[in-house]
Amino acid sequence: MSSTLHTYERQANAGKIVVGVADLALTRDPDATIITHALGSCIGVTVYDPVACVGGMLHFMLPTAKSEAQRTPEKALMFGDMGIPLLFRAAYDMGAKKERLIVCAAGGAEILSDDGHFKVGSRNRTILRKLFWKNNVLLSAEDTGGTKSRTMSLHMNDGSVEIRHRGQASLLWPNEE
């Protein structure tokens, strides 16, 4: 077991584990809710293994670390190309199996009025899809794109994922359609 990856395991405080920007958390606590706020152009990714009772969330800001200076362990969670593999490896380290994972994503909006020059949300969505395609990972559900900021929660008691926007909550997974 890698001690570096194991450090992402967290205990809930008053039932919640808050994941900040460029942050990652995993838990086995069935009473915990993992939550991240302000997913604008950033993307939140959740993983949940119902058999191992392991769940986790990553909140990344930018698609790729372009320079070696950015590719440091301290900055890894800022970038999708580094943070997403860390999320999966840490979940596997805690007993999750790829074939059982329920994977959800939210965010990747175009919030800033930059005349479309940077398109950070779109680039974040692209790296997410590229990494998942390359590694044969299917999204169970997603709420990405658009222009709205979101709050994302993973409820460990049942693996459900909830999205909040302007105080209105909706269930992302399981999909009730």
N, CA, C and O of each residue as an XYZ file, in Angstrom:
708
protein
N       0.850     -1.188      0.000
C       0.000      0.000      0.000
C       0.885      1.236      0.000
O       1.815      1.329      0.802
N       0.618      2.163     -0.865
C       1.403      3.385     -0.956
C       0.985      4.366      0.133
O      -0.185      4.738      0.226
N       1.933      4.777      0.945
C       1.597      5.708      2.028
C       1.216      7.072      1.490
O       0.431      7.783      2.118
N       1.762      7.460      0.322
C       1.404      8.748     -0.266
C      -0.067      8.769     -0.656
O      -0.782      9.724     -0.353
N      -0.517      7.711     -1.329
C      -1.914      7.669     -1.748
C      -2.834      7.522     -0.549
O      -3.930      8.081     -0.536
N      -2.404      6.783      0.447
C      -3.232      6.553      1.626
C      -3.503      7.850      2.398
O      -4.485      7.927      3.137
N      -2.658      8.857      2.239
C      -2.854     10.110      2.974
C      -4.103     10.863      2.520
O      -4.518     11.810      3.188
N      -4.702     10.473      1.417
C      -5.912     11.144      0.957
C      -7.152     10.670      1.708
O      -8.217     11.272      1.578
N      -7.028      9.595      2.495
C      -8.169      9.117      3.267
C      -8.443     10.111      4.392
O      -7.532     10.530      5.106
N      -9.724     10.481      4.537
C     -10.101     11.467      5.555
C     -11.289     10.982      6.362
O     -12.087     10.160      5.910
N     -11.383     11.517      7.571
C     -12.512     11.255      8.447
C     -13.481     12.438      8.349
O     -13.066     13.581      8.161
N     -14.748     12.148      8.478
C     -15.771     13.192      8.408
C     -15.764     14.029      9.681
O     -15.495     13.531     10.774
N     -16.065     15.299      9.510
C     -16.255     16.211     10.624
C     -17.724     16.634     10.581
O     -18.153     17.304      9.642
N     -18.486     16.244     11.589
C     -19.934     16.501     11.620
C     -20.612     15.900     10.381
O     -21.550     16.475      9.829
N     -20.113     14.727      9.959
C     -20.730     14.020      8.846
C     -20.271     14.450      7.472
O     -20.683     13.848      6.481
N     -19.419     15.487      7.372
C     -19.001     15.991      6.062
C     -17.489     15.973      5.911
O     -16.734     16.161      6.864
N     -17.088     15.741      4.679
C     -15.698     15.888      4.276
C     -15.722     16.904      3.140
O     -16.286     16.640      2.078
N     -15.117     18.053      3.362
C     -15.114     19.109      2.352
C     -13.847     19.004      1.512
O     -12.735     18.967      2.037
N     -14.040     18.958      0.201
C     -12.938     18.916     -0.752
C     -12.813     20.310     -1.348
O     -13.745     20.816     -1.973
N     -11.664     20.918     -1.151
C     -11.419     22.253     -1.690
C     -10.950     22.187     -3.132
O     -10.911     21.117     -3.739
N     -10.594     23.346     -3.672
C     -10.059     23.429     -5.019
C      -8.671     22.787     -5.011
O      -7.889     23.012     -4.087
N      -8.366     21.994     -6.031
C      -7.091     21.268     -6.134
C      -6.913     20.365     -4.919
O      -5.876     20.386     -4.256
N      -7.948     19.570     -4.643
C      -7.976     18.737     -3.449
C      -8.581     17.385     -3.797
O      -9.273     17.237     -4.804
N      -8.308     16.412     -2.952
C      -8.762     15.044     -3.137
C      -9.016     14.437     -1.772
O      -8.223     14.619     -0.849
N     -10.121     13.715     -1.640
C     -10.415     13.013     -0.385
C     -11.084     11.689     -0.694
O     -11.853     11.571     -1.647
N     -10.779     10.691      0.130
C     -11.427      9.383      0.067
C     -11.826      8.975      1.465
O     -11.231      9.413      2.450
N     -12.849      8.121      1.543
C     -13.292      7.640      2.850
C     -13.946      6.278      2.712
O     -14.367      5.862      1.633
N     -14.013      5.602      3.849
C     -14.778      4.357      3.976
C     -15.960      4.564      4.916
O     -16.737      3.638      5.152
N     -16.098      5.759      5.445
C     -17.127      6.077      6.436
C     -18.514      6.069      5.788
O     -18.804      6.936      4.964
N     -19.382      5.102      6.144
C     -20.703      5.016      5.501
C     -21.633      6.162      5.873
O     -22.655      6.364      5.217
N     -21.297      6.910      6.907
C     -22.144      8.033      7.323
C     -21.662      9.372      6.787
O     -22.270     10.403      7.076
N     -20.593      9.379      6.020
C     -20.004     10.628      5.528
C     -20.650     11.085      4.228
O     -21.192     10.292      3.459
N     -20.571     12.382      4.015
C     -20.892     12.998      2.736
C     -19.661     13.769      2.318
O     -19.162     14.610      3.065
N     -19.166     13.480      1.113
C     -18.026     14.222      0.566
C     -18.621     15.317     -0.322
O     -19.457     15.041     -1.182
N     -18.185     16.554     -0.108
C     -18.791     17.688     -0.813
C     -17.727     18.647     -1.320
O     -16.711     18.873     -0.662
N     -17.970     19.207     -2.493
C     -17.132     20.279     -3.000
C     -18.034     21.390     -3.536
O     -19.106     21.136     -4.084
N     -17.573     22.615     -3.364
C     -18.342     23.800     -3.748
C     -17.685     24.504     -4.940
O     -16.513     24.280     -5.242
N     -18.447     25.337     -5.592
C     -17.943     26.257     -6.618
C     -17.272     25.556     -7.795
O     -16.176     25.934     -8.207
N     -17.931     24.537     -8.330
C     -17.448     23.914     -9.560
C     -17.926     24.768    -10.726
O     -19.018     24.559    -11.255
N     -17.103     25.729    -11.118
C     -17.377     26.534    -12.294
C     -16.708     25.857    -13.473
O     -17.222     24.871    -14.001
N     -15.552     26.387    -13.893
C     -14.787     25.724    -14.950
C     -14.047     24.502    -14.413
O     -13.649     23.628    -15.183
N     -13.862     24.439    -13.095
C     -13.255     23.261    -12.468
C     -14.183     22.060    -12.640
O     -15.371     22.214    -12.927
N     -13.626     20.869    -12.460
C     -14.432     19.649    -12.543
C     -14.270     18.849    -11.261
O     -13.170     18.691    -10.733
N     -15.398     18.350    -10.780
C     -15.415     17.418     -9.663
C     -15.658     16.024    -10.210
O     -16.549     15.818    -11.034
N     -14.863     15.070     -9.751
C     -15.009     13.671    -10.169
C     -15.213     12.842     -8.908
O     -14.451     12.961     -7.949
N     -16.250     11.998     -8.913
C     -16.471     11.093     -7.790
C     -16.291      9.656     -8.253
O     -16.577      9.309     -9.399
N     -15.807      8.828     -7.327
C     -15.740      7.387     -7.536
C     -16.352      6.729     -6.310
O     -16.170      7.195     -5.185
N     -17.083      5.638     -6.539
C     -17.719      4.918     -5.432
C     -17.756      3.433     -5.764
O     -18.234      3.034     -6.826
N     -17.246      2.621     -4.844
C     -17.300      1.175     -4.978
C     -18.238      0.654     -3.900
O     -17.884      0.676     -2.721
N     -19.434      0.181     -4.275
C     -20.419     -0.253     -3.287
C     -20.028     -1.523     -2.536
O     -20.545     -1.767     -1.446
N     -19.139     -2.329     -3.084
C     -18.716     -3.556     -2.414
C     -17.637     -3.258     -1.375
O     -17.726     -3.712     -0.234
N     -16.617     -2.494     -1.773
C     -15.531     -2.140     -0.855
C     -15.923     -1.000      0.080
O     -15.217     -0.712      1.046
N     -17.061     -0.348     -0.213
C     -17.526      0.810      0.569
C     -16.460      1.898      0.620
O     -16.156      2.444      1.680
N     -15.904      2.196     -0.540
C     -14.895      3.232     -0.691
C     -15.449      4.284     -1.639
O     -15.999      3.962     -2.692
N     -15.298      5.542     -1.252
C     -15.723      6.635     -2.114
C     -14.710      7.748     -2.069
O     -13.988      7.909     -1.085
N     -14.657      8.524     -3.151
C     -13.712      9.626     -3.179
C     -14.136     10.701     -4.145
O     -15.014     10.506     -4.985
N     -13.484     11.856     -4.004
C     -13.786     12.992     -4.863
C     -12.512     13.791     -5.119
O     -11.683     13.976     -4.228
N     -12.377     14.258     -6.357
C     -11.303     15.145     -6.789
C     -11.941     16.423     -7.307
O     -12.977     16.380     -7.970
N     -11.320     17.569     -7.005
C     -11.734     18.864     -7.548
C     -10.505     19.444     -8.248
O      -9.618     19.994     -7.596
N     -10.455     19.320     -9.597
C      -9.293     19.860    -10.318
C      -9.656     21.128    -11.066
O     -10.808     21.342    -11.445
N      -8.622     21.987    -11.275
C      -8.806     23.317    -11.845
C      -8.502     23.424    -13.338
O      -9.233     24.070    -14.089
N      -7.420     22.783    -13.751
C      -6.895     22.954    -15.101
C      -6.660     21.589    -15.741
O      -6.458     20.604    -15.030
N      -6.682     21.514    -17.071
C      -6.582     20.207    -17.719
C      -5.216     19.537    -17.573
O      -5.140     18.371    -17.186
N      -4.149     20.254    -17.877
C      -2.836     19.598    -17.889
C      -1.764     20.466    -17.253
O      -1.815     21.695    -17.301
N      -0.800     19.793    -16.661
C       0.408     20.456    -16.174
C       1.359     20.513    -17.361
O       1.829     19.475    -17.827
N       1.640     21.684    -17.845
C       2.409     21.815    -19.081
C       3.918     21.834    -18.871
O       4.670     21.461    -19.771
N       4.368     22.262    -17.702
C       5.810     22.353    -17.471
C       6.229     21.398    -16.366
O       5.409     20.961    -15.558
N       7.507     21.082    -16.342
C       8.031     20.219    -15.277
C       7.861     20.885    -13.918
O       7.655     20.200    -12.916
N       7.944     22.200    -13.872
C       7.774     22.923    -12.607
C       6.367     22.713    -12.048
O       6.177     22.715    -10.832
N       5.380     22.531    -12.931
C       4.009     22.293    -12.485
C       3.791     20.843    -12.080
O       2.831     20.547    -11.368
N       4.649     19.938    -12.511
C       4.468     18.506    -12.274
C       5.072     18.078    -10.933
O       5.735     17.045    -10.846
N       4.842     18.859     -9.919
C       5.326     18.508     -8.585
C       4.195     17.869     -7.793
O       3.026     18.159     -8.049
N       4.518     17.010     -6.844
C       3.465     16.361     -6.047
C       2.524     17.360     -5.364
O       1.334     17.088     -5.205
N       3.062     18.513     -4.962
C       2.221     19.509     -4.285
C       1.164     20.103     -5.213
O       0.109     20.535     -4.750
N       1.435     20.128     -6.505
C       0.519     20.750     -7.467
C      -0.298     19.738     -8.260
O      -1.142     20.131     -9.065
N      -0.067     18.453     -8.053
C      -0.681     17.410     -8.876
C      -2.197     17.502     -8.937
O      -2.790     17.244     -9.985
N      -2.835     17.866     -7.827
C      -4.305     17.863     -7.780
C      -4.931     19.055     -8.492
O      -6.148     19.096     -8.673
N      -4.119     20.018     -8.894
C      -4.630     21.155     -9.670
C      -5.011     20.737    -11.085
O      -5.854     21.365    -11.727
N      -4.371     19.657    -11.565
C      -4.444     19.308    -12.974
C      -5.152     17.971    -13.190
O      -4.882     16.993    -12.494
N      -6.053     17.945    -14.159
C      -6.786     16.720    -14.458
C      -5.891     15.575    -14.858
O      -6.117     14.437    -14.446
N      -4.860     15.860    -15.671
C      -4.004     14.774    -16.161
C      -3.199     14.108    -15.047
O      -2.732     12.982    -15.219
N      -3.033     14.769    -13.929
C      -2.323     14.184    -12.795
C      -3.280     13.773    -11.677
O      -3.091     12.733    -11.047
N      -4.297     14.582    -11.433
C      -5.217     14.336    -10.322
C      -6.148     13.153    -10.543
O      -6.404     12.390     -9.611
N      -6.655     12.986    -11.750
C      -7.583     11.884    -12.022
C      -6.912     10.525    -11.786
O      -7.492      9.679    -11.106
N      -5.710     10.291    -12.323
C      -5.058      9.010    -12.010
C      -4.809      8.823    -10.510
O      -4.916      7.704    -10.007
N      -4.482      9.891     -9.797
C      -4.286      9.789     -8.347
C      -5.569      9.376     -7.640
O      -5.533      8.560     -6.718
N      -6.705      9.932     -8.064
C      -7.993      9.566     -7.474
C      -8.236      8.063     -7.630
O      -8.571      7.382     -6.661
N      -8.069      7.558     -8.828
C      -8.311      6.134     -9.084
C      -7.320      5.252     -8.325
O      -7.713      4.259     -7.713
N      -6.029      5.616     -8.366
C      -5.024      4.811     -7.652
C      -5.285      4.784     -6.158
O      -5.130      3.745     -5.515
N      -5.679      5.923     -5.602
C      -5.965      5.974     -4.162
C      -7.178      5.117     -3.818
O      -7.192      4.450     -2.783
N      -8.202      5.127     -4.682
C      -9.384      4.284     -4.448
C      -9.006      2.808     -4.533
O      -9.454      2.010     -3.710
N      -8.186      2.434     -5.519
C      -7.726      1.046     -5.628
C      -6.901      0.668     -4.410
O      -7.000     -0.452     -3.908
N      -6.088      1.600     -3.936
C      -5.245      1.386     -2.764
C      -6.086      1.049     -1.525
O      -5.629      0.352     -0.619
N      -7.327      1.560     -1.508
C      -8.228      1.316     -0.375
C      -9.155      0.122     -0.617
O     -10.043     -0.139      0.194
N      -8.961     -0.602     -1.715
C      -9.740     -1.809     -1.955
C     -10.777     -1.731     -3.048
O     -11.433     -2.733     -3.333
N     -10.956     -0.568     -3.680
C     -11.926     -0.442     -4.779
C     -11.431     -1.217     -5.996
O     -10.227     -1.384     -6.191
N     -12.359     -1.682     -6.798
C     -12.058     -2.383     -8.051
C     -12.642     -1.587     -9.212
O     -13.775     -1.110     -9.145
N     -11.863     -1.450    -10.266
C     -12.266     -0.656    -11.426
C     -13.620     -1.073    -11.970
O     -14.455     -0.223    -12.279
N     -13.844     -2.384    -12.091
C     -15.084     -2.879    -12.706
C     -16.326     -2.591    -11.870
O     -17.442     -2.693    -12.379
N     -16.157     -2.234    -10.594
C     -17.313     -1.936     -9.736
C     -17.546     -0.440     -9.546
O     -18.570     -0.043     -8.989
N     -16.619      0.388     -9.996
C     -16.700      1.818     -9.699
C     -17.870      2.507    -10.401
O     -18.142      2.290    -11.582
N     -18.534      3.329     -9.633
C     -19.549      4.237    -10.155
C     -18.853      5.594    -10.220
O     -18.452      6.141     -9.192
N     -18.712      6.133    -11.425
C     -17.929      7.349    -11.647
C     -18.845      8.449    -12.161
O     -19.579      8.260    -13.131
N     -18.792      9.609    -11.495
C     -19.606     10.756    -11.900
C     -18.724     11.992    -12.024
O     -17.654     12.061    -11.419
N     -19.174     12.966    -12.808
C     -18.430     14.213    -12.984
C     -19.405     15.371    -13.088
O     -20.521     15.230    -13.588
N     -18.950     16.533    -12.599
C     -19.744     17.754    -12.697
C     -18.801     18.945    -12.816
O     -17.654     18.891    -12.373
N     -19.297     20.011    -13.414
C     -18.519     21.238    -13.575
C     -18.160     21.445    -15.029
O     -18.924     21.092    -15.928
N     -16.986     22.023    -15.253
C     -16.527     22.251    -16.616
C     -17.339     23.284    -17.367
O     -17.488     23.201    -18.587
N     -17.867     24.261    -16.639
C     -18.674     25.311    -17.264
C     -17.770     26.419    -17.815
O     -16.586     26.498    -17.485
N     -18.339     27.245    -18.637
C     -17.637     28.442    -19.132
C     -18.189     29.629    -18.348
O     -19.160     30.265    -18.758
N     -17.558     29.911    -17.223
C     -18.033     30.944    -16.289
C     -17.481     32.314    -16.639
O     -18.212     33.305    -16.615
N     -16.201     32.378    -16.962
C     -15.534     33.657    -17.208
C     -15.894     34.198    -18.582
O     -15.981     33.451    -19.557
N     -16.099     35.494    -18.642
C     -16.362     36.109    -19.941
C     -15.015     36.522    -20.530
O     -14.610     37.680    -20.432
N     -14.331     35.559    -21.140
C     -13.009     35.803    -21.713
C     -13.053     35.774    -23.242
O     -12.033     35.559    -23.896
N     -14.220     35.988    -23.794
C     -14.423     35.959    -25.242
C     -14.047     34.613    -25.853
O     -13.737     34.527    -27.041
N     -14.078     33.555    -25.026
C     -13.818     32.215    -25.524
C     -12.363     31.900    -25.790
O     -12.064     30.872    -26.398
N     -11.441     32.755    -25.351
C     -10.019     32.511    -25.622
C      -9.459     31.340    -24.824
O      -8.721     30.517    -25.365
N      -9.803     31.261    -23.549
C      -9.191     30.261    -22.690
C      -9.984     28.961    -22.662
O      -9.389     27.883    -22.649
N     -11.287     29.037    -22.652
C     -12.170     27.863    -22.665
C     -11.708     26.792    -21.670
O     -11.580     25.620    -22.026
N     -11.462     27.197    -20.438
C     -10.950     26.282    -19.430
C     -11.938     25.151    -19.170
O     -11.528     23.995    -19.066
N     -13.217     25.455    -19.063
C     -14.216     24.422    -18.824
C     -14.218     23.371    -19.925
O     -14.252     22.172    -19.648
N     -14.183     23.821    -21.161
C     -14.173     22.911    -22.303
C     -12.900     22.068    -22.316
O     -12.961     20.867    -22.580
N     -11.766     22.670    -22.039
C     -10.503     21.926    -22.005
C     -10.500     20.913    -20.866
O      -9.963     19.815    -21.010
N     -11.104     21.282    -19.726
C     -11.203     20.335    -18.611
C     -12.080     19.142    -18.978
O     -11.754     18.001    -18.651
N     -13.193     19.410    -19.659
C     -14.067     18.313    -20.089
C     -13.341     17.403    -21.082
O     -13.507     16.184    -21.046
N     -12.544     17.992    -21.961
C     -11.803     17.212    -22.956
C     -10.790     16.291    -22.291
O     -10.705     15.119    -22.655
N     -10.017     16.789    -21.325
C      -9.015     15.922    -20.680
C      -9.704     14.803    -19.907
O      -9.208     13.676    -19.877
N     -10.828     15.099    -19.289
C     -11.583     14.077    -18.571
C     -11.970     12.950    -19.526
O     -11.744     11.775    -19.234
N     -12.548     13.308    -20.654
C     -12.995     12.304    -21.625
C     -11.822     11.532    -22.231
O     -11.912     10.321    -22.431
N     -10.723     12.234    -22.523
C      -9.543     11.563    -23.080
C      -8.995     10.528    -22.108
O      -8.715      9.394    -22.497
N      -8.842     10.914    -20.851
C      -8.301      9.985    -19.853
C      -9.234      8.794    -19.641
O      -8.783      7.654    -19.531
N     -10.529      9.067    -19.586
C     -11.480      7.979    -19.379
C     -11.508      7.042    -20.591
O     -11.548      5.823    -20.431
N     -11.487      7.606    -21.795
C     -11.492      6.780    -22.997
C     -10.235      5.916    -23.042
O     -10.311      4.714    -23.298
N      -9.076      6.532    -22.793
C      -7.795      5.818    -22.838
C      -7.748      4.686    -21.815
O      -7.108      3.662    -22.057
N      -8.417      4.858    -20.678
C      -8.373      3.869    -19.602
C      -9.644      3.033    -19.487
O      -9.844      2.326    -18.500
N     -10.505      3.122    -20.511
C     -11.735      2.329    -20.561
C     -12.609      2.531    -19.318
O     -13.071      1.570    -18.702
N     -12.821      3.795    -18.968
C     -13.682      4.156    -17.831
C     -14.930      4.821    -18.389
O     -14.845      5.750    -19.193
N     -16.086      4.341    -17.960
C     -17.350      4.946    -18.390
C     -17.915      5.808    -17.273
O     -17.883      5.422    -16.104
N     -18.427      6.965    -17.632
C     -19.122      7.809    -16.664
C     -20.503      7.230    -16.416
O     -21.239      6.932    -17.356
N     -20.848      7.073    -15.155
C     -22.198      6.623    -14.799
C     -23.190      7.761    -14.968
O     -24.348      7.541    -15.321
N     -22.719      8.995    -14.711
C     -23.563     10.184    -14.862
C     -22.667     11.412    -14.881
O     -21.571     11.404    -14.321
N     -23.146     12.474    -15.533
C     -22.401     13.732    -15.530
C     -23.338     14.914    -15.665
O     -24.433     14.814    -16.218
N     -22.873     16.037    -15.140
C     -23.543     17.321    -15.292
C     -22.428     18.321    -15.570
O     -21.953     19.008    -14.666
N     -22.019     18.391    -16.832
C     -20.884     19.230    -17.210
C     -21.287     20.209    -18.303
O     -22.295     20.034    -18.986
N     -20.462     21.247    -18.445
C     -20.690     22.253    -19.472
C     -21.630     23.341    -19.003
O     -21.863     23.500    -17.804
N     -22.164     24.085    -19.943
C     -23.065     25.183    -19.629
C     -22.336     26.373    -19.044
O     -21.144     26.572    -19.280
N     -23.075     27.167    -18.272
C     -22.505     28.393    -17.695
C     -22.767     28.512    -16.202
O     -22.577     29.584    -15.628
N     -23.202     27.424    -15.561
C     -23.563     27.518    -14.148
C     -22.515     26.878    -13.245
O     -21.854     25.906    -13.613
N     -22.388     27.444    -12.072
C     -21.535     26.881    -11.036
C     -22.345     25.838    -10.263
O     -23.560     25.976    -10.121
N     -21.682     24.806     -9.768
C     -22.370     23.713     -9.087
C     -21.671     23.344     -7.787
O     -20.482     23.602     -7.602
N     -22.439     22.732     -6.894
C     -21.918     22.068     -5.703
C     -22.223     20.594     -5.891
O     -23.323     20.231     -6.308
N     -21.253     19.744     -5.585
C     -21.397     18.301     -5.813
C     -21.194     17.566     -4.497
O     -20.268     17.869     -3.745
N     -22.065     16.599     -4.222
C     -21.965     15.803     -2.995
C     -22.069     14.321     -3.320
O     -22.891     13.898     -4.132
N     -21.206     13.538     -2.658
C     -21.252     12.070     -2.736
C     -21.668     11.569     -1.361
O     -20.974     11.798     -0.370
N     -22.813     10.878     -1.307
C     -23.337     10.342     -0.046
C     -22.875      8.894      0.077
O     -23.271      8.032     -0.708
N     -22.039      8.647      1.067
C     -21.414      7.329      1.207
C     -22.390      6.232      1.633
O     -22.107      5.053      1.422
N     -23.514      6.585      2.218
C     -24.450      5.548      2.661
C     -25.051      4.768      1.501
O     -25.429      3.608      1.667
N     -25.145      5.394      0.317
C     -25.736      4.700     -0.830
C     -25.049      5.011     -2.165
O     -25.462      4.506     -3.209
N     -24.012      5.832     -2.130
C     -23.288      6.180     -3.350
C     -23.968      7.221     -4.211
O     -23.491      7.524     -5.305
N     -25.082      7.780     -3.738
C     -25.786      8.770     -4.551
C     -24.964     10.052     -4.673
O     -24.224     10.430     -3.765
N     -25.117     10.703     -5.821
C     -24.410     11.954     -6.097
C     -25.466     13.022     -6.352
O     -26.374     12.848     -7.165
N     -25.320     14.134     -5.630
C     -26.280     15.231     -5.710
C     -25.570     16.474     -6.241
O     -24.418     16.745     -5.904
N     -26.281     17.216     -7.071
C     -25.794     18.486     -7.608
C     -26.715     19.594     -7.105
O     -27.940     19.472     -7.131
N     -26.084     20.687     -6.644
C     -26.853     21.859     -6.221
C     -26.435     23.048     -7.077
O     -25.255     23.265     -7.352
N     -27.444     23.807     -7.487
C     -27.224     25.047     -8.234
C     -28.255     26.053     -7.752
O     -29.461     25.826     -7.857
N     -27.769     27.161     -7.226
C     -28.650     28.215     -6.698
C     -29.673     27.665     -5.708
O     -30.847     28.033     -5.749
N     -29.222     26.785     -4.822
C     -30.077     26.264     -3.773
C     -30.995     25.123     -4.183
O     -31.664     24.531     -3.336
N     -31.033     24.811     -5.465
C     -31.876     23.719     -5.950
C     -31.039     22.452     -6.088
O     -30.006     22.451     -6.757
N     -31.494     21.375     -5.451
C     -30.770     20.102     -5.500
C     -31.414     19.163     -6.511
O     -32.633     19.136     -6.677
N     -30.558     18.391     -7.183
C     -31.048     17.336     -8.074
C     -30.123     16.131     -7.938
O     -28.934     16.268     -7.649
N     -30.681     14.983     -8.145
C     -29.932     13.739     -8.053
C     -29.260     13.464     -9.395
O     -29.925     13.348    -10.424
N     -27.932     13.363     -9.368
C     -27.188     13.046    -10.577
C     -27.103     11.544    -10.778
O     -27.295     11.040    -11.885
N     -26.809     10.826     -9.680
C     -26.761      9.372     -9.722
C     -27.368      8.831     -8.437
O     -27.060      9.403     -7.391
N     -28.179      7.814     -8.401
C     -28.636      7.137     -9.616
C     -29.639      7.984    -10.374
O     -30.385      8.777     -9.799
N     -29.630      7.792    -11.669
C     -30.532      8.529    -12.544
C     -31.920      7.905    -12.410
O     -32.074      6.692    -12.553
N     -32.906      8.717    -12.142
C     -34.263      8.198    -11.898
C     -35.117      8.128    -13.148
O     -36.326      7.916    -13.056
N     -34.513      8.303    -14.315
C     -35.309      8.238    -15.548
C     -35.708      6.832    -15.889
O     -36.380      6.608    -16.896
